Amino acid sequence: MTAGGPRLAIYNFGLHAGPEGDPRVEGFVLREPANFEAAARASGFIGRSGYRGVPGPRSWGQQVFPRFIEGSGFDSAPSSLSLWTDIESLMAFSYHGVHADALKNGRNWNIKPSWPPLVLWWVDGHRVPDWQDGAGRLEYLHDHGASGRAFTFKEPFTAGGEAYAIDRNKVRRIAQENAKGQADLLAHVLTLKV
């Protein structure tokens, strides 16, 4: 990853409907590699944190979870942390193609959250966020609402802290370009068990 202008970080967190190995979450587990590969091929993707002890990218610090995990019976939960060049690129990846298929089926694998499922924030070009940053920003968003410190696609902000209007045409253009390089992945995930 190279330094430069502000970059967009995203952290998401949820709780599965069952423990690891439970048939209710098999569809999620089967799709995870394709989702990571689709992100890597997506326009605007900079990088993602891996998970300690799991082959792949290095972990951006020790993985921690927001307080919403307390009382769930789980000591770990599905979450991800990544960096993108801009909100339109992230939105094109998130709501189209391979990842859109996962979002469509998420209700089958996860419990309905009482917290925001994701948080966005801007980081300086030289910084890489860590898991603590993500968990803390998600809690902040839940407690205080959207602001330049922690926001969502529904209420986005610029790196300077001003409200931002997403360029939906740019999102569509990026999604169309991404689709060309991810057709094989989408064909694959559409064959998987939900």
Phi, psi and omega in degrees: 000138182254155178282163180168215179287184180300146178236152183267125176259146173226136174233133173232155185210137176210175176237128180290161178284349179200171181286170177306135181090351179289132180303336180294338182249007182300320180300322176296310183299319180295328183274340187306312179300321180293323177295317178296320179292321178298319177298314182300330180271351187281144174299136176088354179286132178255312180176168178221156174283142169270196183231133181303133178083001180243130179303145180132203181298156178291153179282140177272070181093181178286131181288125175233167183233154177291166184300345182293348177282338183299134179080000183278341186089355179256147173253359178213158182205156178296127178204157177214158183217122181212169180237141182224160181285327184199166185290326180295319178296316179296319180293321178299318177293313187296320190250016178221155172066222187302312182291327177298324176298319178295318179298319181300326183261000184304326181297339178283336187250337188239154173282153179289123184280151172259010180234164176297136181285344181208162175219142176244148172198159181266141175236150176298151183304334182270350184264147169242122181291157175244176184300324179297320176304312183296312181297318179295319179293323178296316177297319179298315178300315179300316187280328189240351183083176184289140177201181176298340180281327184200124186212182181230178174295330182288329179227074183278159179226156175280170176296337178274358176093009178266150175303147187229141175258118181293136177277095184295328177295319177296319177302313180298317179298316180295318180299320179295319178294315179302320184302326181297323182266003183233010184302321180296321180293317179296318177301320180295309185294332180290348177267352187277154175299141175275000000 
